[in-house]
């Protein structure tokens, strides 16, 4: 598995972004349930957000995001950066190992 930092930057008015929060959070939960996401949250002030994710490839990750509401509704732009997690807390070791999660795949739309 490869590891990624995903940065979202809102390009729509914050009111539109907030209206999409329930759909966005439901999509995120599917990624957490599939074992693809470690953590996520908004920037402060709320101009976008960050997500630590894993996937087989950059292409696979980008495909997952086609169903992400902020992406599909063009409420935000996204930057996907692969990184090598060489240092990490021991309690998170299971997430960073090379074994794929139990149910890898795109979160259902």
Biopython code that builds the backbone (N, CA, C, O; Angstrom):
import numpy as np
from Bio.PDB.StructureBuilder import StructureBuilder

atoms = [
    (1, "UNK", "N", (0.846, -1.189, 0.000)),
    (1, "UNK", "CA", (0.000, 0.000, 0.000)),
    (1, "UNK", "C", (0.884, 1.241, 0.000)),
    (1, "UNK", "O", (1.956, 1.264, 0.604)),
    (2, "UNK", "N", (0.415, 2.253, -0.679)),
    (2, "UNK", "CA", (1.092, 3.545, -0.697)),
    (2, "UNK", "C", (0.302, 4.498, 0.190)),
    (2, "UNK", "O", (-0.897, 4.319, 0.404)),
    (3, "UNK", "N", (0.988, 5.507, 0.698)),
    (3, "UNK", "CA", (0.378, 6.439, 1.644)),
    (3, "UNK", "C", (0.367, 7.837, 1.052)),
    (3, "UNK", "O", (1.285, 8.241, 0.338)),
    (4, "UNK", "N", (-0.714, 8.574, 1.375)),
    (4, "UNK", "CA", (-0.931, 9.867, 0.743)),
    (4, "UNK", "C", (-1.442, 10.896, 1.741)),
    (4, "UNK", "O", (-2.166, 10.577, 2.685)),
    (5, "UNK", "N", (-1.042, 12.139, 1.502)),
    (5, "UNK", "CA", (-1.636, 13.282, 2.173)),
    (5, "UNK", "C", (-2.499, 13.955, 1.113)),
    (5, "UNK", "O", (-2.017, 14.307, 0.036)),
    (6, "UNK", "N", (-3.765, 14.127, 1.425)),
    (6, "UNK", "CA", (-4.692, 14.772, 0.504)),
    (6, "UNK", "C", (-5.072, 16.114, 1.111)),
    (6, "UNK", "O", (-5.506, 16.188, 2.261)),
    (7, "UNK", "N", (-4.905, 17.169, 0.328)),
    (7, "UNK", "CA", (-5.282, 18.506, 0.778)),
    (7, "UNK", "C", (-6.421, 19.017, -0.086)),
    (7, "UNK", "O", (-6.324, 19.028, -1.314)),
    (8, "UNK", "N", (-7.496, 19.437, 0.554)),
    (8, "UNK", "CA", (-8.623, 20.061, -0.136)),
    (8, "UNK", "C", (-8.572, 21.558, 0.126)),
    (8, "UNK", "O", (-8.283, 21.995, 1.241)),
    (9, "UNK", "N", (-8.852, 22.332, -0.900)),
    (9, "UNK", "CA", (-8.958, 23.784, -0.774)),
    (9, "UNK", "C", (-10.311, 24.188, -1.339)),
    (9, "UNK", "O", (-10.593, 23.966, -2.517)),
    (10, "UNK", "N", (-11.145, 24.781, -0.495)),
    (10, "UNK", "CA", (-12.481, 25.168, -0.941)),
    (10, "UNK", "C", (-12.400, 26.247, -2.013)),
    (10, "UNK", "O", (-11.621, 27.194, -1.902)),
    (11, "UNK", "N", (-13.213, 26.090, -3.048)),
    (11, "UNK", "CA", (-13.309, 27.094, -4.111)),
    (11, "UNK", "C", (-14.731, 27.637, -4.213)),
    (11, "UNK", "O", (-14.986, 28.573, -4.970)),
    (12, "UNK", "N", (-15.646, 27.059, -3.462)),
    (12, "UNK", "CA", (-17.036, 27.512, -3.418)),
    (12, "UNK", "C", (-17.259, 28.278, -2.117)),
    (12, "UNK", "O", (-16.476, 28.137, -1.177)),
    (13, "UNK", "N", (-18.307, 29.077, -2.051)),
    (13, "UNK", "CA", (-18.631, 29.759, -0.793)),
    (13, "UNK", "C", (-18.819, 28.742, 0.335)),
    (13, "UNK", "O", (-19.326, 27.641, 0.117)),
    (14, "UNK", "N", (-18.409, 29.124, 1.523)),
    (14, "UNK", "CA", (-18.443, 28.208, 2.665)),
    (14, "UNK", "C", (-19.857, 27.690, 2.931)),
    (14, "UNK", "O", (-20.018, 26.572, 3.421)),
    (15, "UNK", "N", (-20.875, 28.478, 2.618)),
    (15, "UNK", "CA", (-22.253, 28.027, 2.815)),
    (15, "UNK", "C", (-22.553, 26.800, 1.943)),
    (15, "UNK", "O", (-23.212, 25.864, 2.396)),
    (16, "UNK", "N", (-22.075, 26.805, 0.709)),
    (16, "UNK", "CA", (-22.260, 25.647, -0.176)),
    (16, "UNK", "C", (-21.482, 24.442, 0.345)),
    (16, "UNK", "O", (-21.967, 23.311, 0.305)),
    (17, "UNK", "N", (-20.287, 24.698, 0.826)),
    (17, "UNK", "CA", (-19.461, 23.615, 1.375)),
    (17, "UNK", "C", (-20.169, 22.987, 2.573)),
    (17, "UNK", "O", (-20.249, 21.764, 2.684)),
    (18, "UNK", "N", (-20.677, 23.824, 3.460)),
    (18, "UNK", "CA", (-21.356, 23.312, 4.662)),
    (18, "UNK", "C", (-22.593, 22.491, 4.304)),
    (18, "UNK", "O", (-22.901, 21.511, 4.982)),
    (19, "UNK", "N", (-23.298, 22.878, 3.252)),
    (19, "UNK", "CA", (-24.465, 22.104, 2.813)),
    (19, "UNK", "C", (-24.061, 20.694, 2.381)),
    (19, "UNK", "O", (-24.855, 19.758, 2.481)),
    (20, "UNK", "N", (-22.836, 20.549, 1.905)),
    (20, "UNK", "CA", (-22.352, 19.244, 1.439)),
    (20, "UNK", "C", (-21.728, 18.409, 2.558)),
    (20, "UNK", "O", (-21.387, 17.249, 2.329)),
    (21, "UNK", "N", (-21.568, 18.967, 3.766)),
    (21, "UNK", "CA", (-20.928, 18.227, 4.863)),
    (21, "UNK", "C", (-21.531, 16.839, 5.091)),
    (21, "UNK", "O", (-20.772, 15.875, 5.189)),
    (22, "UNK", "N", (-22.867, 16.688, 5.181)),
    (22, "UNK", "CA", (-23.396, 15.339, 5.443)),
    (22, "UNK", "C", (-22.998, 14.325, 4.362)),
    (22, "UNK", "O", (-22.642, 13.192, 4.686)),
    (23, "UNK", "N", (-23.054, 14.714, 3.099)),
    (23, "UNK", "CA", (-22.659, 13.813, 2.007)),
    (23, "UNK", "C", (-21.166, 13.523, 2.062)),
    (23, "UNK", "O", (-20.739, 12.386, 1.863)),
    (24, "UNK", "N", (-20.382, 14.551, 2.330)),
    (24, "UNK", "CA", (-18.927, 14.402, 2.438)),
    (24, "UNK", "C", (-18.566, 13.447, 3.578)),
    (24, "UNK", "O", (-17.743, 12.549, 3.400)),
    (25, "UNK", "N", (-19.175, 13.638, 4.731)),
    (25, "UNK", "CA", (-18.855, 12.801, 5.891)),
    (25, "UNK", "C", (-19.328, 11.363, 5.704)),
    (25, "UNK", "O", (-18.686, 10.435, 6.194)),
    (26, "UNK", "N", (-20.438, 11.168, 5.005)),
    (26, "UNK", "CA", (-20.893, 9.804, 4.700)),
    (26, "UNK", "C", (-19.892, 9.117, 3.769)),
    (26, "UNK", "O", (-19.587, 7.937, 3.943)),
    (27, "UNK", "N", (-19.380, 9.859, 2.780)),
    (27, "UNK", "CA", (-18.367, 9.307, 1.873)),
    (27, "UNK", "C", (-17.097, 8.970, 2.651)),
    (27, "UNK", "O", (-16.520, 7.898, 2.463)),
    (28, "UNK", "N", (-16.659, 9.878, 3.520)),
    (28, "UNK", "CA", (-15.474, 9.614, 4.338)),
    (28, "UNK", "C", (-15.649, 8.347, 5.169)),
    (28, "UNK", "O", (-14.738, 7.522, 5.248)),
    (29, "UNK", "N", (-16.816, 8.192, 5.786)),
    (29, "UNK", "CA", (-17.031, 7.035, 6.656)),
    (29, "UNK", "C", (-16.847, 5.730, 5.901)),
    (29, "UNK", "O", (-16.323, 4.763, 6.453)),
    (30, "UNK", "N", (-17.271, 5.693, 4.650)),
    (30, "UNK", "CA", (-17.081, 4.486, 3.842)),
    (30, "UNK", "C", (-15.592, 4.196, 3.648)),
    (30, "UNK", "O", (-15.183, 3.035, 3.645)),
    (31, "UNK", "N", (-14.782, 5.242, 3.488)),
    (31, "UNK", "CA", (-13.339, 5.063, 3.369)),
    (31, "UNK", "C", (-12.710, 4.597, 4.668)),
    (31, "UNK", "O", (-11.799, 3.770, 4.659)),
    (32, "UNK", "N", (-13.197, 5.130, 5.796)),
    (32, "UNK", "CA", (-12.712, 4.656, 7.099)),
    (32, "UNK", "C", (-13.103, 3.195, 7.308)),
    (32, "UNK", "O", (-12.290, 2.389, 7.761)),
    (33, "UNK", "N", (-14.345, 2.860, 6.976)),
    (33, "UNK", "CA", (-14.814, 1.483, 7.153)),
    (33, "UNK", "C", (-14.017, 0.501, 6.297)),
    (33, "UNK", "O", (-13.828, -0.651, 6.687)),
    (34, "UNK", "N", (-13.550, 0.952, 5.133)),
    (34, "UNK", "CA", (-12.751, 0.102, 4.240)),
    (34, "UNK", "C", (-11.286, 0.051, 4.655)),
    (34, "UNK", "O", (-10.501, -0.680, 4.051)),
    (35, "UNK", "N", (-10.900, 0.826, 5.692)),
    (35, "UNK", "CA", (-9.518, 0.833, 6.153)),
    (35, "UNK", "C", (-8.589, 1.679, 5.305)),
    (35, "UNK", "O", (-7.370, 1.526, 5.383)),
    (36, "UNK", "N", (-9.147, 2.570, 4.494)),
    (36, "UNK", "CA", (-8.332, 3.381, 3.590)),
    (36, "UNK", "C", (-7.893, 4.712, 4.181)),
    (36, "UNK", "O", (-6.914, 5.294, 3.717)),
    (37, "UNK", "N", (-8.597, 5.205, 5.197)),
    (37, "UNK", "CA", (-8.314, 6.520, 5.758)),
    (37, "UNK", "C", (-7.880, 6.386, 7.213)),
    (37, "UNK", "O", (-8.439, 5.589, 7.966)),
    (38, "UNK", "N", (-6.875, 7.176, 7.604)),
    (38, "UNK", "CA", (-6.390, 7.180, 8.983)),
    (38, "UNK", "C", (-6.991, 8.331, 9.774)),
    (38, "UNK", "O", (-7.479, 8.133, 10.887)),
    (39, "UNK", "N", (-6.959, 9.532, 9.210)),
    (39, "UNK", "CA", (-7.515, 10.693, 9.895)),
    (39, "UNK", "C", (-7.825, 11.774, 8.870)),
    (39, "UNK", "O", (-7.272, 11.794, 7.770)),
    (40, "UNK", "N", (-8.726, 12.672, 9.261)),
    (40, "UNK", "CA", (-9.106, 13.771, 8.379)),
    (40, "UNK", "C", (-9.683, 14.888, 9.223)),
    (40, "UNK", "O", (-10.077, 14.680, 10.371)),
    (41, "UNK", "N", (-9.727, 16.071, 8.642)),
    (41, "UNK", "CA", (-10.334, 17.186, 9.348)),
    (41, "UNK", "C", (-10.138, 18.490, 8.611)),
    (41, "UNK", "O", (-9.311, 18.595, 7.705)),
    (42, "UNK", "N", (-10.922, 19.495, 9.017)),
    (42, "UNK", "CA", (-10.856, 20.790, 8.357)),
    (42, "UNK", "C", (-9.639, 21.600, 8.795)),
    (42, "UNK", "O", (-9.096, 21.418, 9.885)),
    (43, "UNK", "N", (-9.238, 22.493, 7.907)),
    (43, "UNK", "CA", (-8.204, 23.469, 8.255)),
    (43, "UNK", "C", (-8.842, 24.500, 9.177)),
    (43, "UNK", "O", (-10.065, 24.629, 9.239)),
    (44, "UNK", "N", (-8.013, 25.213, 9.871)),
    (44, "UNK", "CA", (-8.487, 26.302, 10.726)),
    (44, "UNK", "C", (-7.735, 27.557, 10.336)),
    (44, "UNK", "O", (-6.523, 27.601, 10.542)),
    (45, "UNK", "N", (-8.366, 28.573, 9.790)),
    (45, "UNK", "CA", (-9.798, 28.712, 9.539)),
    (45, "UNK", "C", (-10.267, 27.752, 8.447)),
    (45, "UNK", "O", (-9.440, 27.187, 7.731)),
    (46, "UNK", "N", (-11.589, 27.559, 8.309)),
    (46, "UNK", "CA", (-12.125, 26.539, 7.405)),
    (46, "UNK", "C", (-12.019, 26.914, 5.920)),
    (46, "UNK", "O", (-12.982, 27.373, 5.306)),
    (47, "UNK", "N", (-10.834, 26.706, 5.372)),
    (47, "UNK", "CA", (-10.586, 26.992, 3.955)),
    (47, "UNK", "C", (-10.361, 25.713, 3.160)),
    (47, "UNK", "O", (-10.048, 25.762, 1.971)),
    (48, "UNK", "N", (-10.521, 24.573, 3.815)),
    (48, "UNK", "CA", (-10.285, 23.277, 3.185)),
    (48, "UNK", "C", (-10.056, 22.249, 4.269)),
    (48, "UNK", "O", (-10.525, 22.408, 5.396)),
    (49, "UNK", "N", (-9.332, 21.189, 3.929)),
    (49, "UNK", "CA", (-9.076, 20.149, 4.907)),
    (49, "UNK", "C", (-7.961, 19.224, 4.472)),
    (49, "UNK", "O", (-7.408, 19.353, 3.380)),
    (50, "UNK", "N", (-7.642, 18.281, 5.357)),
    (50, "UNK", "CA", (-6.581, 17.303, 5.114)),
    (50, "UNK", "C", (-7.109, 15.901, 5.378)),
    (50, "UNK", "O", (-8.033, 15.702, 6.166)),
    (51, "UNK", "N", (-6.500, 14.936, 4.699)),
    (51, "UNK", "CA", (-6.836, 13.531, 4.873)),
    (51, "UNK", "C", (-5.565, 12.715, 4.704)),
    (51, "UNK", "O", (-4.814, 12.926, 3.751)),
    (52, "UNK", "N", (-5.319, 11.785, 5.621)),
    (52, "UNK", "CA", (-4.232, 10.819, 5.464)),
    (52, "UNK", "C", (-4.888, 9.535, 4.970)),
    (52, "UNK", "O", (-5.773, 8.981, 5.622)),
    (53, "UNK", "N", (-4.437, 9.072, 3.801)),
    (53, "UNK", "CA", (-5.076, 7.934, 3.144)),
    (53, "UNK", "C", (-4.041, 6.928, 2.673)),
    (53, "UNK", "O", (-2.844, 7.214, 2.632)),
    (54, "UNK", "N", (-4.525, 5.744, 2.317)),
    (54, "UNK", "CA", (-3.675, 4.748, 1.675)),
    (54, "UNK", "C", (-4.461, 4.115, 0.536)),
    (54, "UNK", "O", (-5.688, 4.021, 0.568)),
    (55, "UNK", "N", (-3.715, 3.689, -0.461)),
    (55, "UNK", "CA", (-4.311, 3.053, -1.638)),
    (55, "UNK", "C", (-3.206, 2.299, -2.364)),
    (55, "UNK", "O", (-2.025, 2.474, -2.065)),
    (56, "UNK", "N", (-3.592, 1.469, -3.309)),
    (56, "UNK", "CA", (-2.612, 0.720, -4.095)),
    (56, "UNK", "C", (-1.770, 1.627, -4.977)),
    (56, "UNK", "O", (-0.609, 1.329, -5.257)),
    (57, "UNK", "N", (-2.361, 2.747, -5.419)),
    (57, "UNK", "CA", (-1.657, 3.651, -6.325)),
    (57, "UNK", "C", (-2.314, 5.023, -6.289)),
    (57, "UNK", "O", (-3.417, 5.185, -5.766)),
    (58, "UNK", "N", (-1.625, 6.001, -6.850)),
    (58, "UNK", "CA", (-2.189, 7.340, -6.981)),
    (58, "UNK", "C", (-3.451, 7.274, -7.843)),
    (58, "UNK", "O", (-4.447, 7.933, -7.542)),
    (59, "UNK", "N", (-3.409, 6.489, -8.898)),
    (59, "UNK", "CA", (-4.567, 6.354, -9.795)),
    (59, "UNK", "C", (-5.780, 5.810, -9.042)),
    (59, "UNK", "O", (-6.897, 6.298, -9.219)),
    (60, "UNK", "N", (-5.557, 4.800, -8.203)),
    (60, "UNK", "CA", (-6.645, 4.231, -7.408)),
    (60, "UNK", "C", (-7.227, 5.280, -6.476)),
    (60, "UNK", "O", (-8.446, 5.389, -6.345)),
    (61, "UNK", "N", (-6.363, 6.052, -5.828)),
    (61, "UNK", "CA", (-6.832, 7.094, -4.920)),
    (61, "UNK", "C", (-7.651, 8.138, -5.669)),
    (61, "UNK", "O", (-8.726, 8.525, -5.212)),
    (62, "UNK", "N", (-7.160, 8.591, -6.798)),
    (62, "UNK", "CA", (-7.896, 9.589, -7.587)),
    (62, "UNK", "C", (-9.257, 9.046, -8.030)),
    (62, "UNK", "O", (-10.238, 9.789, -8.068)),
    (63, "UNK", "N", (-9.319, 7.770, -8.361)),
    (63, "UNK", "CA", (-10.589, 7.155, -8.742)),
    (63, "UNK", "C", (-11.563, 7.165, -7.570)),
    (63, "UNK", "O", (-12.753, 7.419, -7.758)),
    (64, "UNK", "N", (-11.069, 6.889, -6.357)),
    (64, "UNK", "CA", (-11.921, 6.950, -5.167)),
    (64, "UNK", "C", (-12.558, 8.326, -5.027)),
    (64, "UNK", "O", (-13.725, 8.444, -4.650)),
    (65, "UNK", "N", (-11.795, 9.352, -5.328)),
    (65, "UNK", "CA", (-12.256, 10.723, -5.126)),
    (65, "UNK", "C", (-13.270, 11.188, -6.165)),
    (65, "UNK", "O", (-13.874, 12.247, -5.993)),
    (66, "UNK", "N", (-13.471, 10.437, -7.219)),
    (66, "UNK", "CA", (-14.487, 10.820, -8.203)),
    (66, "UNK", "C", (-15.880, 10.846, -7.583)),
    (66, "UNK", "O", (-16.757, 11.562, -8.065)),
    (67, "UNK", "N", (-16.094, 10.066, -6.512)),
    (67, "UNK", "CA", (-17.384, 10.030, -5.825)),
    (67, "UNK", "C", (-17.433, 10.949, -4.605)),
    (67, "UNK", "O", (-18.473, 11.046, -3.954)),
    (68, "UNK", "N", (-16.337, 11.617, -4.289)),
    (68, "UNK", "CA", (-16.286, 12.501, -3.119)),
    (68, "UNK", "C", (-17.088, 13.765, -3.444)),
    (68, "UNK", "O", (-16.816, 14.404, -4.460)),
    (69, "UNK", "N", (-18.072, 14.149, -2.613)),
    (69, "UNK", "CA", (-18.938, 15.279, -2.942)),
    (69, "UNK", "C", (-18.226, 16.610, -3.184)),
    (69, "UNK", "O", (-18.584, 17.328, -4.118)),
    (70, "UNK", "N", (-17.238, 16.955, -2.377)),
    (70, "UNK", "CA", (-16.533, 18.223, -2.617)),
    (70, "UNK", "C", (-15.848, 18.197, -3.984)),
    (70, "UNK", "O", (-15.758, 19.223, -4.658)),
    (71, "UNK", "N", (-15.367, 17.019, -4.391)),
    (71, "UNK", "CA", (-14.705, 16.851, -5.684)),
    (71, "UNK", "C", (-15.730, 16.850, -6.816)),
    (71, "UNK", "O", (-15.611, 17.623, -7.766)),
    (72, "UNK", "N", (-16.733, 15.983, -6.714)),
    (72, "UNK", "CA", (-17.698, 15.815, -7.809)),
    (72, "UNK", "C", (-18.585, 17.042, -8.003)),
    (72, "UNK", "O", (-19.045, 17.299, -9.115)),
    (73, "UNK", "N", (-18.830, 17.797, -6.940)),
    (73, "UNK", "CA", (-19.655, 19.006, -7.035)),
    (73, "UNK", "C", (-18.808, 20.264, -7.247)),
    (73, "UNK", "O", (-19.326, 21.380, -7.269)),
    (74, "UNK", "N", (-17.506, 20.062, -7.402)),
    (74, "UNK", "CA", (-16.556, 21.154, -7.657)),
    (74, "UNK", "C", (-16.607, 22.248, -6.584)),
    (74, "UNK", "O", (-16.585, 23.444, -6.876)),
    (75, "UNK", "N", (-16.674, 21.791, -5.344)),
    (75, "UNK", "CA", (-16.656, 22.704, -4.206)),
    (75, "UNK", "C", (-15.244, 22.952, -3.709)),
    (75, "UNK", "O", (-14.995, 23.914, -2.982)),
    (76, "UNK", "N", (-14.314, 22.080, -4.103)),
    (76, "UNK", "CA", (-12.925, 22.179, -3.651)),
    (76, "UNK", "C", (-12.001, 21.632, -4.730)),
    (76, "UNK", "O", (-12.398, 20.826, -5.572)),
    (77, "UNK", "N", (-10.763, 22.093, -4.677)),
    (77, "UNK", "CA", (-9.708, 21.485, -5.484)),
    (77, "UNK", "C", (-8.902, 20.586, -4.552)),
    (77, "UNK", "O", (-8.895, 20.785, -3.337)),
    (78, "UNK", "N", (-8.227, 19.599, -5.129)),
    (78, "UNK", "CA", (-7.509, 18.617, -4.326)),
    (78, "UNK", "C", (-6.078, 18.460, -4.803)),
    (78, "UNK", "O", (-5.796, 18.480, -6.001)),
    (79, "UNK", "N", (-5.171, 18.302, -3.830)),
    (79, "UNK", "CA", (-3.779, 17.972, -4.093)),
    (79, "UNK", "C", (-3.509, 16.624, -3.439)),
    (79, "UNK", "O", (-3.791, 16.432, -2.256)),
    (80, "UNK", "N", (-2.963, 15.692, -4.213)),
    (80, "UNK", "CA", (-2.647, 14.350, -3.729)),
    (80, "UNK", "C", (-1.132, 14.206, -3.713)),
    (80, "UNK", "O", (-0.484, 14.335, -4.752)),
    (81, "UNK", "N", (-0.560, 13.938, -2.534)),
    (81, "UNK", "CA", (0.886, 13.813, -2.394)),
    (81, "UNK", "C", (1.215, 12.477, -1.743)),
    (81, "UNK", "O", (0.772, 12.191, -0.631)),
    (82, "UNK", "N", (1.993, 11.666, -2.444)),
    (82, "UNK", "CA", (2.436, 10.403, -1.861)),
    (82, "UNK", "C", (3.592, 10.683, -0.909)),
    (82, "UNK", "O", (4.435, 11.536, -1.186)),
    (83, "UNK", "N", (3.633, 9.966, 0.212)),
    (83, "UNK", "CA", (4.758, 10.108, 1.142)),
    (83, "UNK", "C", (5.119, 8.752, 1.720)),
    (83, "UNK", "O", (4.330, 7.808, 1.673)),
    (84, "UNK", "N", (6.326, 8.672, 2.265)),
    (84, "UNK", "CA", (6.838, 7.451, 2.887)),
    (84, "UNK", "C", (6.784, 7.628, 4.405)),
    (84, "UNK", "O", (7.569, 8.404, 4.950)),
    (85, "UNK", "N", (5.890, 6.938, 5.099)),
    (85, "UNK", "CA", (5.758, 7.090, 6.548)),
    (85, "UNK", "C", (6.828, 6.296, 7.305)),
    (85, "UNK", "O", (6.537, 5.247, 7.880)),
    (86, "UNK", "N", (8.063, 6.800, 7.303)),
    (86, "UNK", "CA", (9.165, 6.057, 7.913)),
    (86, "UNK", "C", (9.156, 6.121, 9.441)),
    (86, "UNK", "O", (9.695, 5.221, 10.085)),
    (87, "UNK", "N", (8.569, 7.144, 10.032)),
    (87, "UNK", "CA", (8.439, 7.248, 11.491)),
    (87, "UNK", "C", (6.964, 7.360, 11.820)),
    (87, "UNK", "O", (6.218, 8.087, 11.164)),
    (88, "UNK", "N", (6.550, 6.620, 12.862)),
    (88, "UNK", "CA", (5.150, 6.646, 13.246)),
    (88, "UNK", "C", (4.994, 6.072, 14.645)),
    (88, "UNK", "O", (5.895, 5.410, 15.162)),
    (89, "UNK", "N", (3.856, 6.329, 15.244)),
    (89, "UNK", "CA", (3.543, 5.790, 16.559)),
    (89, "UNK", "C", (3.307, 4.283, 16.454)),
    (89, "UNK", "O", (2.725, 3.808, 15.479)),
    (90, "UNK", "N", (3.754, 3.544, 17.449)),
    (90, "UNK", "CA", (3.586, 2.086, 17.413)),
    (90, "UNK", "C", (2.114, 1.680, 17.421)),
    (90, "UNK", "O", (1.763, 0.649, 16.848)),
    (91, "UNK", "N", (1.243, 2.471, 18.060)),
    (91, "UNK", "CA", (-0.173, 2.118, 18.110)),
    (91, "UNK", "C", (-0.841, 2.175, 16.741)),
    (91, "UNK", "O", (-1.927, 1.621, 16.567)),
    (92, "UNK", "N", (-0.209, 2.839, 15.756)),
    (92, "UNK", "CA", (-0.766, 2.931, 14.401)),
    (92, "UNK", "C", (-0.081, 1.973, 13.434)),
    (92, "UNK", "O", (-0.373, 1.992, 12.238)),
    (93, "UNK", "N", (0.811, 1.152, 13.924)),
    (93, "UNK", "CA", (1.605, 0.276, 13.058)),
    (93, "UNK", "C", (0.734, -0.583, 12.143)),
    (93, "UNK", "O", (1.054, -0.765, 10.969)),
    (94, "UNK", "N", (-0.354, -1.104, 12.676)),
    (94, "UNK", "CA", (-1.228, -1.969, 11.872)),
    (94, "UNK", "C", (-1.752, -1.256, 10.627)),
    (94, "UNK", "O", (-1.948, -1.898, 9.595)),
    (95, "UNK", "N", (-1.979, 0.038, 10.701)),
    (95, "UNK", "CA", (-2.513, 0.781, 9.555)),
    (95, "UNK", "C", (-1.447, 1.001, 8.491)),
    (95, "UNK", "O", (-1.750, 1.053, 7.299)),
    (96, "UNK", "N", (-0.203, 1.130, 8.926)),
    (96, "UNK", "CA", (0.879, 1.436, 7.994)),
    (96, "UNK", "C", (1.568, 0.211, 7.409)),
    (96, "UNK", "O", (2.435, 0.355, 6.547)),
    (97, "UNK", "N", (1.206, -0.994, 7.855)),
    (97, "UNK", "CA", (1.865, -2.161, 7.270)),
    (97, "UNK", "C", (1.457, -2.298, 5.801)),
    (97, "UNK", "O", (0.572, -1.585, 5.328)),
    (98, "UNK", "N", (2.099, -3.208, 5.094)),
    (98, "UNK", "CA", (1.861, -3.342, 3.661)),
    (98, "UNK", "C", (0.656, -4.207, 3.316)),
    (98, "UNK", "O", (0.286, -4.299, 2.146)),
    (99, "UNK", "N", (0.049, -4.831, 4.288)),
    (99, "UNK", "CA", (-1.110, -5.668, 3.997)),
    (99, "UNK", "C", (-2.297, -4.795, 3.613)),
    (99, "UNK", "O", (-2.538, -3.771, 4.251)),
    (100, "UNK", "N", (-3.040, -5.181, 2.582)),
    (100, "UNK", "CA", (-4.208, -4.390, 2.204)),
    (100, "UNK", "C", (-5.296, -4.518, 3.253)),
    (100, "UNK", "O", (-5.380, -5.540, 3.935)),
    (101, "UNK", "N", (-6.128, -3.503, 3.394)),
    (101, "UNK", "CA", (-7.240, -3.595, 4.335)),
    (101, "UNK", "C", (-8.192, -4.720, 3.935)),
    (101, "UNK", "O", (-8.154, -5.211, 2.807)),
    (102, "UNK", "N", (-9.024, -5.109, 4.851)),
    (102, "UNK", "CA", (-9.928, -6.236, 4.621)),
    (102, "UNK", "C", (-10.832, -6.028, 3.416)),
    (102, "UNK", "O", (-11.115, -6.977, 2.684)),
    (103, "UNK", "N", (-11.282, -4.818, 3.204)),
    (103, "UNK", "CA", (-12.221, -4.576, 2.103)),
    (103, "UNK", "C", (-11.785, -3.363, 1.295)),
    (103, "UNK", "O", (-12.452, -2.329, 1.300)),
    (104, "UNK", "N", (-10.659, -3.498, 0.600)),
    (104, "UNK", "CA", (-10.161, -2.402, -0.216)),
    (104, "UNK", "C", (-11.089, -2.210, -1.399)),
    (104, "UNK", "O", (-11.541, -3.171, -2.022)),
    (105, "UNK", "N", (-11.356, -0.975, -1.689)),
    (105, "UNK", "CA", (-12.193, -0.649, -2.832)),
    (105, "UNK", "C", (-12.742, 0.737, -2.672)),
    (105, "UNK", "O", (-12.606, 1.354, -1.615)),
    (106, "UNK", "N", (-13.354, 1.222, -3.703)),
    (106, "UNK", "CA", (-13.918, 2.562, -3.664)),
    (106, "UNK", "C", (-15.097, 2.582, -2.711)),
    (106, "UNK", "O", (-15.942, 1.687, -2.742)),
    (107, "UNK", "N", (-15.157, 3.601, -1.861)),
    (107, "UNK", "CA", (-16.358, 3.744, -1.053)),
    (107, "UNK", "C", (-17.559, 3.858, -1.990)),
    (107, "UNK", "O", (-17.505, 4.580, -2.986)),
    (108, "UNK", "N", (-18.609, 3.171, -1.683)),
    (108, "UNK", "CA", (-19.795, 3.208, -2.547)),
    (108, "UNK", "C", (-20.386, 4.606, -2.573)),
    (108, "UNK", "O", (-20.382, 5.315, -1.567)),
    (109, "UNK", "N", (-20.882, 4.985, -3.707)),
    (109, "UNK", "CA", (-21.474, 6.328, -3.859)),
    (109, "UNK", "C", (-22.820, 6.400, -3.189)),
    (109, "UNK", "O", (-23.465, 7.448, -3.213)),
]
sb = StructureBuilder()
sb.init_structure("model")
sb.init_model(0)
sb.init_chain("A")
sb.init_seg("    ")
for serial, (resi, resn, name, xyz) in enumerate(atoms, 1):
    if name == "N":
        sb.init_residue(resn, " ", resi, " ")
    sb.init_atom(name, np.array(xyz, "f"), 0.0, 1.0, " ", f" {name:<3s}", serial, name[0])
structure = sb.get_structure()
